[in-house]
Amino acid sequence: MRPETPETLDQAMVRSQGLDTLLRDLTDRAVQEVPGAAACSLTVRRADRLMTLAGSSGLPSGLDLRQYENGSGPCVDAAETGTAQYAADLAVESRWPPYTAYALAAGVRCVLALPLPVEGERGAAINFYGVEPGALGEGVPAARAFAERATDAVDTALRIERQRQSAVDVRTALLSRSVIDQAIGILMARERVDARIALERLRRASQDSNVKLRDLCSDLVARTARGGSGGRQ
C-alpha cells in the first residue's frame, strides 16, 4: 500500500462508490501486506459504542462483535487505551477468557490490534488475525507501518463521510423549514392571522397530537394541495 493523499482517496471513493467499499479494500490490502495475517478489521467508536467499519474477506462473522458485547478483547483494549495488544497464541492467553474461547472456536489462533489515532473519533484500532500460533510475530513491523498509513486513509474516508452527512442534514433542515413556512402561509390565508400566531397554532397542534411539527406541516400542505381544507389547527 502506498501513501495516499486526500485527492487520490477522493478519487478512490468515487471509483469504489462509497466508504464501505473503500475501507473493505483497505483491509483486504492489509492481509496481503502483513505476513501471517489471515484477516483484518477496522474498529471505531461512534455514538459511544465500538463498531466494525470494515472487515476483509475471510474475517469470521462475529469475531469483533463478541468483543464489543463483552467489553473485552484485544481490539477493544487497543481502541480504548491507545496501546497495542498482541496475543501470540490464544490457546494460552488469559486476558480475555470469553473472547478467547470464541476466537479459538472460529479458527483464530493469534491476534494483533493496533490503535489508530483517528481525528474526530474517540478510539479506533486496526486488527490483524492469524490462524497459526505466532503467525503474526514476523509481521508486527509491517503491521505497524501499515497502521500508520491506514490512519490517513481512514481519517480522509471518515471526513468525506462526515461532510456528506452534514450536507444531508442541511438539506433536511432546509426542506423542513420550507414545508413549515408553507404550512404557516396556509394558516395565515385561511385563518387571517399573522405568522407568529399561525406558528403557535401549528406547534400547539403538534404537541397535542404528539406528531412532529415537520410531519404535521407536511400533512397539512399535502392535504391542501389535494384540495382539502386540512381541518382547523
N, C-alpha and C positions, 0 to 999 in steps of 0.2 A: 504494500500500500504506500503510495507516495503522498507527501504532504499536500493538502488541498486548500485552495483559497476559497473565500466565500463565493467568488464568481463561479468557480468550477462546481462548487456544491450546489449553487442555484441552478446551474445547467443540469446537474445530475438530478435535482428534484423534478425538473421538467421532464427529463428522459424517463425517470422511474415512476412518474405520476404519483408522487406523494412521499411523505415522511416515512411511512411504514416500510415501503419497498426499499428506500434508500438505506435505512438502518438495518434491514434484513440483509441487504447486500454487504453492509459493513461487517456484520457478524459472520457471514459466510467467508469473507476475506480473512477475518481473524483466524478462523480454523485453518485456512490454507497457509498462513504465515507463521503460526506459532507451533513449533514442534510438539507433538504429543496431544494437541487439542483435538478432541472429537466433536465438541460442540461449544458454542459461545452464546452469551445473552447479555443484554444491557438492562440494568436496573436503575430506575429514577424515582425519587419521591415526588408525588404530586397529590395535592389536596390532603396532606398529612398522612398519606399512605404510600408504601412502596409498590411499584408495579413494574412489569417487564415491558419495556418499549419494543424490543425485538429479540428474536432468537434465531439462530442458524438452523438450517436443515439438520436433522439428526438430534435436536435437543429433546430429551424425554419430556413428555407432557407432564406438567405439574411440578417439575423439579424446582423452579423458583417459587411458585405459588405456595408450596408446602413450607418454605422458609418464612414467607410473609405471614402465613396463618399462624405459625408457631412463634413469630417474632424472634427467631433464632436461626442462624446459619451463616455460612461464610459471606454470601453477598449482602445479607442484612448487616452483619458486623462491619464489612468494608464500607458500605454506604453510610452507616450511621457514625462510625468512629473515624473514618478517613484513614484507616490503617489496612494495609494489605493482609489478606488471610490466605494461608496455604495449608492444605491438608494433603500430604504426600500419599497417605493410604487411609481411606475412610474406614477400613476394617479394623484399624487400631486407634481411630480418632475418638476422643472423649468429650470434645467441646459442645457438640450439638447432637445429642443422642436421638431425638425424634427424627431430625432431618437425615442423620447419617443412615439410619435403618432404611428410610425411604430411598435415598440415593443409591445405596448398595443394591436394593431390590430392582432399581431401574437400570442397573448395569454400570453405574458411575463409581469409579474407584478413587479418583483424586480430583481435587478442586483448587483453583486459584482464582481469588476475587481481588480485583484492584480498584481502589477508589478513583472516581473521576471528578475533578473539581469543576463541575458544570455550572456556568453562570445562571443565576436566577432560579436554581433548584437546590433544595436542601437535602443533599445526599444522593449520590449516584455511584454506580460501580459497573465494571465490565467483568464478566465471569467466564472462566475457561474450565471445561470439564474433560477429564481423561478417563479411559476405560481400563487402564492398567496401573498398578501401584507405581508411583514415581514417574508416571508418563510425562508430567509437566515440568519435572525438575530442570531439564536442559532448556526448556522453552521459557523459563522465567524472564531472562533478559529480553527476548523477543517480545514477550507479552507486555512487559513494561514499556518498551519502545512503541509498540502498537497502541497501548493505552494513552500515551502522551499525544500521539497523532489523532487518535479517535476522539479525544476530548474536544478538539477544534471542530471536528465533523459533527459531533453531537450538539455542541454549542450552536453551530450555524443552523443545523436542522431544526432545533427547538426554537431558535429565534425566528426562523421563517414561519414555523407553525404558530407561534405567538402573534406574529404580525397578521397572519391570515385570520386567526380567531378574533383579533382586535378589529379587523375590517368587517368581519361578520357581525360583531357586537354593535359596531357603529351603524351598519345598515339596518340591523334590527331596531335599534333605538330610533333611527330616522323614520322607519316605517311605522313604528308605534306612535311617534309624535304626529305623523301625518294623519293616521286614522283617528286619533283623539281630536285633532284640530277639525277634521271633517265632522265628527260627531257633535262637537261644540257648535259648529256652524249650523247644523241641522236643528239643534235645540233652540239656538238664537232665533232662527227664522220661524220655527214652529211655535215657540212659546213667547216670542217677542221679549226676550231677556238679554242682558249683556253677557259677555264671555265669562266673566267671573262667576255669575250665578249659574250659567249653563254647566261650567266645570264642577261646581259644588254639587249640583244635582246628579251629575254623572258619577262623581265619587261616592255620594251617598247611596246611589243605586248599586254601585259596585260592592260597597260594604254590606248592604242589606241582603244582596243576593249571593254574597261570597263568590263573586266572579271577578277575575282580574279586570282592571279598568280597560286595558288594551282590548281584551276579548269582548267585553261588553260594548265598547265603542265600535269594534269591527262588526259585531252582530247588528247594531243599530244602523250603521252605514249600509250593510248588505241588504237589510230589510227595506230600507228607504229606497235603495236603488231598484229593488224589485217592485216598488210602487206601494208598499205597505206603510202604514203610519208609524209602525215601530212601537206603538204604545207610549204612554206618558212615562217619563223617567222621574 
